[in-house]
Amino acid sequence: MTPRGLLLDAMGTLIGLRRSVGASYAELAAAHGVQVEAAAVNAAFPRLFRQAGPLAFPGLDGAALVEAEQDWWTELIAATLRDCGHDAALPPELGPALFAHFAGPEPWLVYDDVAEHLRRWRRRGIRLAVVSNFDQRLLGLLEALGLAELFETVVVSSAVGAAKPDPLPFQRALEQLQLPAEAVWHIGD
């Protein structure tokens, strides 16, 4: 059976980082007077990311949602640096600087065959959506990377108020595509 729609994860499926999280954290931390080893960040970050609460904020929108997203990431950044031995308070500008850094296209790359496959699926009439445990920055990021036009909708956990594997993000994408679950496949983790 050929699906009528595809729901695609973003990170690790469509896009990835040009260099490690640790390299970016170490570079920006140094610019704010904090010395941390990239390898230590690379060891700590994935574990702490998995342990963090969901990047989902039920009932928030607008400026309150953006603030909650940035606060969530700033706490994860602070926890990562603490785990790497930085016991002092996080410089107040570092969290927002890292949040802004990963909002732009520079740290990201689109995997080589992604655009080709997305265009081919669209030509076949398959409807496409992104469903990601990310925040609202993903919308601008997909635009800047030239992928946004290939999707009918982008659903992020922070705005929906629930993170995968909760069914709500998937249900929201299905509603926006106006497709039943049995007609759609998910690609990603």
C-alpha positions as CSV (number, residue, x, y, z in Angstrom):
1,M,0.0,0.0,0.0
2,T,1.3,3.4,-0.9
3,P,0.6,6.0,1.7
4,R,-1.4,9.1,1.0
5,G,0.7,11.1,3.5
6,L,4.0,11.0,5.2
7,L,4.8,12.5,8.6
8,L,8.5,13.1,8.9
9,D,10.7,13.8,11.9
10,A,13.1,16.7,11.4
11,M,16.3,16.1,13.4
12,G,18.2,13.1,12.2
13,T,15.7,12.5,9.4
14,L,15.7,15.7,7.3
15,I,18.4,17.7,8.8
16,G,21.4,17.3,11.1
17,L,24.2,19.4,12.5
18,R,27.3,20.5,10.5
19,R,29.4,20.0,13.7
20,S,28.8,18.6,17.1
21,V,26.7,20.3,19.8
22,G,29.8,20.3,21.9
23,A,31.8,22.3,19.4
24,S,29.1,25.0,19.2
25,Y,28.5,25.1,22.9
26,A,32.3,25.4,23.6
27,E,32.8,28.1,21.1
28,L,29.9,30.3,22.3
29,A,30.6,29.6,25.9
30,A,34.2,30.8,25.5
31,A,32.9,34.0,23.9
32,H,31.0,34.5,27.2
33,G,33.9,33.7,29.4
34,V,33.1,30.0,30.1
35,Q,35.6,27.4,29.3
36,V,34.2,23.9,28.6
37,E,35.5,21.0,26.5
38,A,33.5,20.1,23.4
39,A,34.0,16.4,24.1
40,A,32.6,16.8,27.6
41,V,29.5,18.6,26.2
42,N,29.1,15.8,23.6
43,A,29.2,13.2,26.4
44,A,26.8,15.1,28.7
45,F,24.3,16.7,26.3
46,P,22.5,13.6,24.9
47,R,22.0,12.0,28.3
48,L,20.7,15.3,29.8
49,F,18.5,15.9,26.8
50,R,16.9,12.5,27.2
51,Q,16.3,13.1,30.9
52,A,14.8,16.6,30.4
53,G,11.1,17.0,30.6
54,P,9.2,17.2,27.3
55,L,9.7,20.3,25.1
56,A,5.9,20.9,25.3
57,F,4.0,23.8,26.8
58,P,0.2,23.2,26.9
59,G,-1.8,26.4,26.8
60,L,1.0,28.8,25.8
61,D,1.3,30.7,22.6
62,G,2.9,33.9,21.4
63,A,5.6,35.5,23.5
64,A,4.9,33.3,26.5
65,L,5.6,30.2,24.3
66,V,8.8,31.6,22.9
67,E,9.9,32.5,26.5
68,A,9.1,29.0,27.7
69,E,11.0,27.4,24.8
70,Q,14.1,29.6,25.5
71,D,13.9,28.9,29.2
72,W,13.7,25.1,28.6
73,W,16.8,25.2,26.4
74,T,18.7,27.6,28.8
75,E,18.1,25.2,31.7
76,L,19.4,22.3,29.5
77,I,22.4,24.4,28.6
78,A,23.1,25.2,32.3
79,A,22.6,21.5,33.3
80,T,25.0,20.5,30.5
81,L,27.7,23.0,31.6
82,R,27.3,22.0,35.3
83,D,27.8,18.4,34.3
84,C,30.9,19.4,32.5
85,G,32.3,21.0,35.7
86,H,31.2,24.6,35.3
87,D,29.8,25.3,38.7
88,A,29.3,29.1,38.4
89,A,26.0,30.6,37.3
90,L,25.4,30.6,33.6
91,P,26.2,34.1,32.1
92,P,22.7,35.5,31.4
93,E,23.5,36.1,27.7
94,L,24.8,32.6,27.0
95,G,21.4,30.7,26.9
96,P,19.8,33.2,24.6
97,A,23.0,33.3,22.4
98,L,22.9,29.5,22.0
99,F,19.1,29.6,21.4
100,A,19.6,32.1,18.6
101,H,22.6,30.3,17.2
102,F,20.6,27.1,16.6
103,A,17.6,29.2,15.1
104,G,19.7,30.1,12.1
105,P,20.7,27.9,9.2
106,E,24.4,28.0,9.7
107,P,24.7,25.1,12.2
108,W,22.5,22.9,10.2
109,L,22.7,20.8,7.0
110,V,20.0,19.1,4.9
111,Y,20.9,15.5,4.3
112,D,21.9,14.9,0.7
113,D,18.9,13.0,-0.7
114,V,16.2,14.7,1.3
115,A,15.0,17.4,-1.1
116,E,15.0,14.9,-4.0
117,H,12.8,12.4,-2.2
118,L,10.4,15.1,-0.9
119,R,9.9,16.5,-4.4
120,R,9.4,13.0,-5.8
121,W,6.8,12.1,-3.2
122,R,5.0,15.4,-3.8
123,R,4.9,14.7,-7.5
124,R,3.3,11.4,-6.7
125,G,0.6,13.2,-4.8
126,I,1.8,12.2,-1.3
127,R,1.0,14.9,1.2
128,L,3.9,15.8,3.5
129,A,4.1,17.1,7.1
130,V,6.9,17.5,9.7
131,V,6.1,16.2,13.2
132,S,9.0,17.1,15.5
133,N,9.8,17.3,19.2
134,F,11.3,20.7,18.6
135,D,10.2,24.3,19.1
136,Q,8.9,27.1,16.9
137,R,12.4,27.9,15.6
138,L,12.0,24.8,13.3
139,L,9.5,26.8,11.1
140,G,12.0,29.5,10.2
141,L,14.8,27.0,10.0
142,L,13.1,24.8,7.4
143,E,12.3,28.0,5.5
144,A,16.0,29.1,5.6
145,L,17.1,25.7,4.5
146,G,14.8,25.6,1.5
147,L,12.5,22.8,2.8
148,A,9.4,24.6,4.1
149,E,7.7,24.9,0.7
150,L,7.8,21.1,0.4
151,F,5.5,20.6,3.5
152,E,1.9,21.3,3.9
153,T,2.3,21.7,7.7
154,V,4.9,21.6,10.4
155,V,3.8,20.4,13.9
156,V,6.2,21.1,16.8
157,S,5.8,19.6,20.3
158,S,6.3,22.9,22.1
159,A,3.3,24.6,20.3
160,V,1.1,21.5,20.4
161,G,1.6,21.0,24.1
162,A,2.7,17.4,23.9
163,A,5.8,15.6,22.7
164,K,6.1,12.3,20.8
165,P,5.5,9.5,21.5
166,D,2.3,11.2,22.8
167,P,-0.3,10.8,19.9
168,L,-1.3,14.5,20.0
169,P,1.4,15.8,17.6
170,F,0.5,13.1,15.1
171,Q,-3.2,13.7,15.5
172,R,-2.7,17.4,14.9
173,A,-0.8,16.7,11.7
174,L,-3.4,14.3,10.5
175,E,-6.1,16.9,11.1
176,Q,-4.2,19.5,9.2
177,L,-3.6,17.1,6.3
178,Q,-7.2,15.9,6.5
179,L,-6.1,12.3,6.3
180,P,-7.0,9.3,8.4
181,A,-4.2,7.6,10.4
182,E,-4.4,4.4,8.3
183,A,-3.5,6.4,5.2
184,V,-0.3,7.9,6.6
185,W,3.2,6.6,7.4
186,H,5.7,8.1,9.9
187,I,9.4,8.4,9.0
188,G,11.7,9.0,11.9
189,D,12.4,7.8,15.4
